[in-house]
Amino acid sequence: MTHQRGRAYSQDLRSRVLAASDRGLTARQIAAMFDVSVSYPIKVRQRRDRTGEVAALKPKQVQVRRLSGHEGALREQVACRIDATLAELCAWLGEQRGVRLGRTALWRGLRRLGLTLKKTRPAKLAGRLSVRVWPGRRPGRGGTGRGACVRGGAGRGAGAGYSTAPG
């Protein structure tokens, strides 16, 4: 029997598993007989013993995303203000659209929409971005996964031989 993740087994199967358990079969025997996991007969039996219920639980309600219905306006706002930070976009959503949202939730929503807030191009044009390449590695290549590390400014560690940005 194939089982789809997130879907309950049929009530008929539950009844047959419980009947086999009542006849004294072990969980391993029941699992082999009905092609279910070994833990399934145990969990069904435990639930019946604790609560008396044998039916599957009702599926949980799917939470509606707070950004639903605001995707178009958010796309326009990101296109108009390419230099906006997540905090600024959160404030805009609260003031203009009445949606209270944290930065992480907004970031996940933007990722779902395929939008990014990377400011590499405007920062490069302003001359504020430097790319640090770890010694002995070329940026964007395999290896240990360190590749290139993007850093703002010419702070500590962005000395001679490491910065590929002009200036």
C-alpha positions as CSV (number, residue, x, y, z in Angstrom):
1,M,0.0,0.0,0.0
2,T,1.4,3.4,-0.9
3,H,0.9,6.2,1.4
4,Q,1.1,9.9,0.6
5,R,2.8,12.0,3.2
6,G,0.4,14.2,5.2
7,R,-2.7,12.1,4.4
8,A,-4.4,9.8,6.9
9,Y,-4.8,6.1,6.3
10,S,-8.4,4.9,5.6
11,Q,-10.7,4.1,8.4
12,D,-11.0,0.5,7.0
13,L,-7.3,0.0,7.3
14,R,-7.3,1.4,10.9
15,S,-10.1,-1.0,11.8
16,R,-8.2,-4.0,10.4
17,V,-5.0,-2.9,12.1
18,L,-6.8,-2.7,15.5
19,A,-8.5,-6.0,14.9
20,A,-5.2,-7.7,14.2
21,S,-3.7,-6.0,17.3
22,D,-6.6,-7.3,19.4
23,R,-6.0,-10.8,18.1
24,G,-2.5,-10.6,19.6
25,L,-0.3,-10.0,16.6
26,T,2.8,-8.0,17.1
27,A,3.4,-4.6,15.6
28,R,6.0,-6.1,13.2
29,Q,3.6,-8.8,12.0
30,I,0.8,-6.2,11.5
31,A,3.2,-3.9,9.6
32,A,4.2,-6.7,7.3
33,M,0.6,-7.9,6.8
34,F,-0.8,-4.4,5.9
35,D,2.4,-2.8,4.4
36,V,2.6,0.0,6.9
37,S,5.4,1.2,9.2
38,V,6.1,-0.7,12.4
39,S,5.2,2.4,14.4
40,Y,1.7,2.8,12.9
41,P,0.0,-0.1,14.7
42,I,1.6,1.0,17.9
43,K,0.4,4.6,17.5
44,V,-3.1,3.6,16.5
45,R,-3.4,1.2,19.5
46,Q,-2.0,3.8,21.9
47,R,-4.4,6.5,20.7
48,R,-7.4,4.1,21.1
49,D,-6.2,3.1,24.6
50,R,-5.6,6.7,25.8
51,T,-8.6,8.5,24.2
52,G,-10.9,5.8,22.9
53,E,-10.8,7.4,19.4
54,V,-10.1,5.2,16.4
55,A,-10.9,7.8,13.7
56,A,-8.2,9.9,12.0
57,L,-7.8,13.4,13.2
58,K,-9.2,16.2,11.1
59,P,-6.7,17.9,9.0
60,K,-5.4,21.2,10.4
61,Q,-6.4,24.5,8.9
62,V,-3.9,26.0,6.5
63,Q,-2.8,29.4,7.7
64,V,-3.5,32.2,5.3
65,R,-0.4,34.1,4.5
66,R,-0.5,37.7,5.5
67,L,1.0,38.9,2.2
68,S,-1.7,37.2,0.1
69,G,-3.5,39.9,-1.9
70,H,-0.6,42.3,-1.5
71,E,1.9,40.6,-3.9
72,G,1.3,43.0,-6.8
73,A,1.8,46.1,-4.7
74,L,4.9,44.6,-3.1
75,R,6.4,43.8,-6.5
76,E,5.8,47.4,-7.6
77,Q,7.3,48.8,-4.4
78,V,10.4,46.7,-4.7
79,A,10.7,47.7,-8.4
80,C,10.3,51.4,-7.5
81,R,12.6,51.4,-4.5
82,I,15.4,49.0,-5.3
83,D,17.5,50.3,-2.4
84,A,14.8,49.7,0.3
85,T,15.7,47.5,3.2
86,L,13.5,44.8,4.7
87,A,12.7,47.1,7.7
88,E,11.6,49.9,5.3
89,L,9.4,47.5,3.3
90,C,7.9,46.3,6.6
91,A,7.1,49.8,7.6
92,W,5.6,50.6,4.2
93,L,3.4,47.5,4.4
94,G,2.2,48.6,7.9
95,E,1.5,52.2,6.9
96,Q,0.1,51.9,3.4
97,R,-1.4,48.4,3.3
98,G,-2.2,47.8,7.0
99,V,-0.2,44.6,7.2
100,R,2.0,44.0,10.2
101,L,4.8,41.7,9.3
102,G,8.3,40.9,10.6
103,R,11.4,41.1,8.6
104,T,11.9,37.3,8.4
105,A,8.3,36.7,7.2
106,L,8.7,39.5,4.6
107,W,12.0,37.9,3.4
108,R,10.3,34.5,3.0
109,G,7.5,36.2,1.1
110,L,9.9,38.0,-1.2
111,R,11.7,34.7,-1.8
112,R,8.5,33.0,-2.7
113,L,7.7,35.7,-5.2
114,G,11.2,35.4,-6.7
115,L,12.3,38.9,-5.6
116,T,15.6,39.8,-4.1
117,L,16.8,42.8,-2.2
118,K,20.5,42.4,-3.0
119,K,22.0,45.7,-3.5
120,T,25.2,44.6,-5.2
121,R,24.8,46.7,-8.4
122,P,23.9,50.0,-6.8
123,A,26.6,49.5,-4.1
124,K,29.2,48.7,-6.8
125,L,28.2,51.9,-8.7
126,A,28.7,53.8,-5.5
127,G,32.1,52.2,-4.9
128,R,31.2,50.8,-1.5
129,L,31.4,47.1,-2.1
130,S,34.5,44.9,-2.1
131,V,34.7,41.2,-2.8
132,R,37.0,39.2,-0.6
133,V,38.4,36.1,-2.2
134,W,39.9,33.6,0.2
135,P,43.6,32.9,-0.6
136,G,44.1,30.1,-3.0
137,R,40.5,30.0,-4.2
138,R,38.7,31.5,-7.1
139,P,35.2,33.1,-6.5
140,G,32.2,31.0,-7.5
141,R,34.1,27.8,-7.7
142,G,33.8,24.6,-5.7
143,G,36.2,23.7,-3.0
144,T,35.3,24.1,0.7
145,G,32.3,26.2,-0.1
146,R,34.0,29.4,1.1
147,G,34.3,30.9,-2.4
148,A,33.9,34.7,-2.3
149,C,32.8,36.7,0.7
150,V,31.0,40.0,-0.1
151,R,31.9,42.7,2.4
152,G,30.9,46.3,2.6
153,G,33.6,48.9,2.8
154,A,37.4,48.4,3.1
155,G,37.3,47.2,6.7
156,R,39.6,44.7,8.4
157,G,40.7,41.8,6.2
158,A,40.1,43.5,2.8
159,G,43.8,44.4,2.4
160,A,46.1,44.1,-0.6
161,G,45.5,41.2,-2.9
162,Y,42.0,40.5,-1.6
163,S,39.8,43.3,-2.9
164,T,38.7,43.1,-6.5
165,A,36.6,46.3,-6.3
166,P,38.2,49.5,-7.7
167,G,39.6,52.0,-5.4
